[in-house]
Amino acid sequence: MNFKKFLLPVALLAAFSFALAGCDGGSGSNQAKEIKIGATAGPHAEVVEAVAKEAKKQNLNIKVVEFSDYITPDKALASGDIDLVSYQHKPFMENFNKQNKTNLVAIGNTILMRMGIYSDKIKDIKDLPEGGIVAIPNDPTNGGRGLALLQRAGVIKLKDGVGFKATPADVVDNPKHLQFKELEAAQLPRSLTDVDAAVITMNYVMSAGLDVKKQGIFLEPKDEPLAVMILAVDGKNKDNPTYKKVADIFHSDGVKQFIAEKYKGTIVPAE
């Protein structure tokens, strides 16, 4: 065999392969690895887009992956299809872990989406009239959350231990004899012309264009677990320094400014 003829093609092939490797922009050292963050369409995805813009300044390349439901993002995170998710509160994530035997972990807070009590007739929760009508969501989770908020506001008292599972039947003290009108959550903003107050989740406050400062008379506290949205990661990556940088960017001046200008108080940064 003529070894010189054999070695020449091998050498050329090696040189060609090396050249290809040098031209591979996706794996080159000058381009940051793509970080995929799952978020539901709307405010969550919009905030992550703002985070992605700020991240570029730190040579972090973020891709926003939008979802239209509340289960698929966590499943995609658990399976490794995406790196982070930003759309849920901690109790939701913990319930997902329990139901699916996964180990998703919160590595930071993102935004606050607080439930609130709104009114077109009064300016202070203390001014609710005797026998006033208060509209609350008719679904079990948000209905109980609304009653718990009314208790926190000091206008009713619930049976001990019912928490967010409360129903109007669990009201044990009602000094003003308030009447509770259970409505579909989407109808609550429109009900303000007919009731004295309504307990409304922030997504419907936003879609209806309500003014939090003018119509909001009592909001959930900033540390309410159901109001604080989180950035979650698979537990095996909870100490990843790059992901921690992403969590910090949610609290950057640029993102805070975007939230303030875009949502005008309906959504605010979480601490």
C-alpha positions, -999 to +999 in steps of 0.1 A: +000+000+000+012+035-008+010+051+027+017+086+013-015+085-007-034+072+023-021+098+048-029+128+025-067+124+025-067+118+062-048+149+069-071+169+046-102+155+063-088+164+098-080+200+086-115+203+071-131+191+104-111+215+124-122+244+101-158+234+105-154+233+143-139+268+142-169+281+123-195+267+146-211+299+161-235+279+182-207+262+203-181+289+200-167+305+232-178+339+221-215+331+221-234+324+254-253+292+258-290+296+252-311+295+283-347+285+277-373+300+301-408+288+299-436+312+306-474+315+300-484+340+273-492+375+285-475+393+314-452+364+325-438+360+290-436+398+286-416+402+317-392+374+307-387+391+274-376+422+293-353+400+314-338+386+282-331+421+269-313+430+301-295+396+302-278+404+269-258+431+287-243+403+307-237+380+277-266+358+287-286+345+258-323+338+269-350+323+247-386+327+259-407+296+253-444+305+256-471+281+268-509+283+268-516+262+299-504+259+335-492+223+335-470+218+304-443+244+315-434+224+347-435+191+328-411+206+302-388+218+330-389+184+348-380+166+315-351+189+307-367+205+276-363+239+291-340+254+318-363+276+339-400+285+343-416+318+353-454+317+357-465+302+390-465+307+427-448+284+451-479+265+464-487+256+428-452+243+422-452+223+454-485+207+444-471+198+410-441+182+427-464+161+449-486+150+420-458+142+397-430+131+420-407+158+407-382+181+424-387+216+411-372+243+433-378+281+435-345+301+431-361+336+432-392+357+432-403+375+400-435+396+402-465+401+424-500+394+412-521+403+442-558+396+446-576+427+457-609+442+469-622+468+444-651+492+445-666+520+425-687+532+455-664+534+484-627+544+489-619+525+521-627+489+532-640+503+565-668+521+546-685+490+535-722+496+543-744+476+566-759+447+545-735+455+516-731+432+487-696+418+481-689+398+450-664+369+452-652+343+426-673+312+424-645+288+419-633+270+450-597+281+451-602+318+444-635+320+463-617+308+494-588+331+488-612+360+484-629+352+517-595+349+534-587+384+521-619+398+535-610+383+568-575+399+566-592+432+559-611+428+591-647+427+578-655+391+585-641+361+605-638+326+592-640+292+610-606+283+623-584+262+600-604+265+567-578+287+550-582+290+512-609+263+512-634+286+529-669+291+516-695+316+527-708+289+550-676+291+569-681+328+579-686+328+617-686+365+624-701+391+600-706+423+619-720+443+589-742+414+577-725+415+543-741+395+515-718+374+493-725+372+456-706+344+439-698+351+403-676+338+375-642+354+380-643+371+345-676+388+354-664+404+386-650+436+371-683+443+354-702+437+386-687+468+403-717+489+391-741+466+409-723+456+441-706+475+469-672+457+464-658+428+445-628+406+452-609+402+419-577+384+408-551+406+392-553+390+357-590+401+355-581+435+369-556+439+340-579+426+313-607+449+324-585+479+327-593+486+363-572+513+381-556+497+412-549+531+428-584+545+423-606+514+426-585+491+448-595+495+485-575+465+499-548+443+484-531+411+495-498+417+513-466+415+494-457+383+512-489+364+504-477+331+489-504+330+463-495+365+451-457+360+448-446+345+414-414+325+413-386+315+390-383+277+392-356+252+382-351+215+384-336+208+419-304+194+405-296+228+390-306+249+420-270+261+426-263+269+390-246+303+391-259+313+357-295+306+366-289+326+398-278+355+377-310+353+357-330+354+390-311+386+399-319+402+366-357+401+375-348+427+401-326+449+378-335+485+373-342+479+336-368+452+344-383+473+372-387+502+348-404+480+322-429+466+347-437+501+360-443+516+325-461+485+311-484+476+339-489+509+358-493+493+393-513+462+384-482+441+385-452+451+406-418+435+411-416+409+439-390+414+466 
